[in-house]
């Protein structure tokens, strides 16, 4: 999948969770880990540098799992 599209999707997820109570960055990471295929997560993690990411996405990066 296109890394720009993945960044856009991650930013949309963050915009949703920024209005929710609790640890919003963890909620973003949990959502991505639960709903994105491992290949999508790997592509996103490999190409996120230089992307215009929502601050919650940036904060969630350490918790987003790759496939290995």
C-alpha positions as CSV (number, residue, x, y, z in Angstrom):
1,X,0.0,0.0,0.0
2,X,1.1,3.6,-0.7
3,X,3.0,5.1,2.3
4,X,1.2,8.4,1.8
5,X,-2.2,6.8,1.9
6,X,-1.2,5.0,5.1
7,X,0.0,8.3,6.7
8,X,-3.3,9.8,5.7
9,X,-5.2,6.9,7.3
10,X,-3.2,7.1,10.5
11,X,-3.8,10.9,10.7
12,X,-7.6,10.2,10.3
13,X,-7.4,7.7,13.2
14,X,-5.6,10.2,15.3
15,X,-8.1,12.9,14.6
16,X,-10.9,10.6,15.9
17,X,-9.0,9.6,19.1
18,X,-7.9,13.2,19.9
19,X,-11.5,13.8,21.2
20,X,-11.6,10.6,23.3
21,X,-10.7,10.4,27.0
22,X,-7.6,8.4,28.1
23,X,-4.3,7.7,26.5
24,X,-5.0,8.9,23.0
25,X,-1.6,7.9,21.5
26,X,-2.0,4.4,22.9
27,X,-5.5,4.2,21.5
28,X,-4.1,5.2,18.0
29,X,-1.5,2.4,18.3
30,X,-4.0,-0.1,19.5
31,X,-6.4,0.6,16.7
32,X,-3.6,0.4,14.0
33,X,-2.2,-2.8,15.6
34,X,-5.7,-4.4,15.7
35,X,-7.0,-3.3,12.3
36,X,-4.0,-3.0,9.9
37,X,-2.4,-6.0,8.3
38,X,1.2,-6.6,9.4
39,X,2.4,-5.7,5.9
40,X,0.6,-2.3,6.1
41,X,2.2,-1.6,9.5
42,X,5.6,-2.5,8.2
43,X,5.2,-0.3,5.2
44,X,4.1,2.6,7.4
45,X,6.9,2.1,9.9
46,X,9.5,1.9,7.1
47,X,8.3,5.1,5.4
48,X,6.9,7.4,8.1
49,X,10.0,9.6,8.2
50,X,9.3,12.8,6.4
51,X,5.6,12.3,6.5
52,X,3.3,15.0,7.9
53,X,2.0,13.1,10.8
54,X,-0.5,14.1,13.5
55,X,1.2,14.5,16.9
56,X,-0.7,11.5,18.2
57,X,0.5,9.3,15.4
58,X,4.1,10.4,16.1
59,X,3.6,9.6,19.8
60,X,2.1,6.2,18.9
61,X,4.9,5.1,16.7
62,X,6.9,3.2,19.4
63,X,3.8,1.1,20.2
64,X,2.9,0.2,16.6
65,X,4.0,-3.4,15.9
66,X,5.7,-4.5,12.8
67,X,5.6,-8.2,11.7
68,X,9.0,-8.9,13.0
